[in-house]
C-alpha cells in the first residue's frame, strides 16, 4: 500500500490519499500509521476505540529466548524494507499484527502501517481442531497397532511354512488374513477384503477375525462351505446396509490327507499354486458375504498339498497397483514375475519391492499377501 506524502511534514492526516483514507476507516481491523520515529500519525476509528493501545504496541516487539525485547516489527520492517508479521497476545485476545513500509515517489520509506487483526475466535477454533485431530490420529494409531497385533504370530505348522506382508493404503486396512489351528491335523486359512477403507473397514476386519476364530473353536467339524454360511449368518445379525460387505477365500488344509479344500466367497483375487515346473490359478466362485444374497451353499474344491509347492494368497490391491500410465499390475504381470521368482527364499519381500517399483504415486488400495510353503515332513 502506498500513501502519498507530498511534503516533508508527515504528521497531518489530510495528506493521505482520500481513497486510501476511507479504505482504512471502513476496516474492522485496528490500523495505525507511525512515522520513522515511532510517533502515531494516524489511527482508524477501530483503533481509536480500543483500550490498552500502548501495551498493544509493546507486544508487537519480538522477544528472544530470554524474554528480552528486541526490535519491534515496525523497526524491522523499516530497516529491511518489507512487511513483517507476528501473532501477539493482548489480555484475552489474540491478534495477527503486520507492519508494512510506506514509500514516497523516490522509493524511500517514509512511514509504516501497522494492522492488528483480531484472530481470537479463529485461533481458538484452530486449537480445538488441532486437539480434535490429534485425538483422532491417536485413536487411528491405536487401532492400527491393534490391527497389526492380531496378525498371525506362528508361521510354521509341521511341513507348512508361512510368510506374509500387510500393507494398508492409509493408517487402517480393510484387508485381513489368519491361520487357525482347527485340530491336530487341520489348519484353517483365509484372506478377506472389506469394502472401503478406514475405521469402519478396520472394525469389520476385527469382526471377521473374531467370528472366524469363534466358529472354528465352537464348530470345528464344519466344512468350508458350512463355515462360510455360518459366517454369513452371524454377519446378517449386524443388520448392516447392503453397501457393507466383504469377500473372503477360505481353505482347510488336512495335513494327514495332504490336501486342501477351499471355497471362494466373492474373492476376485485368485490364489496361485506353483512349484519349479508348474504354475496355475486356483479357480472357484461364490457370492461375497452380504445381506443382499440368500443363503446358498458354497462350491468346494480340493487340491493336493505336495512338498515343493507354494501357494500365494492375496487381495486385489496387488492386481490394482497402477503405474504412471494408469495400467494395473494385473494377473499377467503377477504370473510373469512368479515364474521368474518362484524359488526365491525371500519371495514376499521381493514381491513387495516389485510392486513398489511398479507403483506410481500413492498406493490407492490395501494389499495383503500370504505365502504358504509346503516342505517335506
Buried (B, 14 or more C-beta within 10 A) or exposed (E): EEBEBEEEEBEEEEBBEEEBBEEBEEBEBBBBBBBBEEEBBBBBEBBEEBEEBEEBBEBBBBEEEEEEEEEBBBBBBBEEEEBBEBEBEBEEBBBBBBBBBBBBEEEEBBBBBBBBBBBEEEBEEEEEEEEEEEEEEEEBEEBBEEBEEBBEEEEEBEBBBBBBBBBBBBBBBBBBBBBBEBEEEBBBBBBBBBBBBBBBBBBBBBBBBEBBBEBBEEEBEBBBBBBBBBBBEBBEEEEBEEEBBBBBBBBBBBBEEBBBBBBBBBBEBBBBBBBEEEBEBBEBBBBBBBBEBEEEEBEBBEBEBEEBBBBBBBBBBBBBBBBEEEEBBEBEBBBEBBEEEBEEEEBBEEBBEBBEEBBEEEBEBBBBBBBBBBEEE
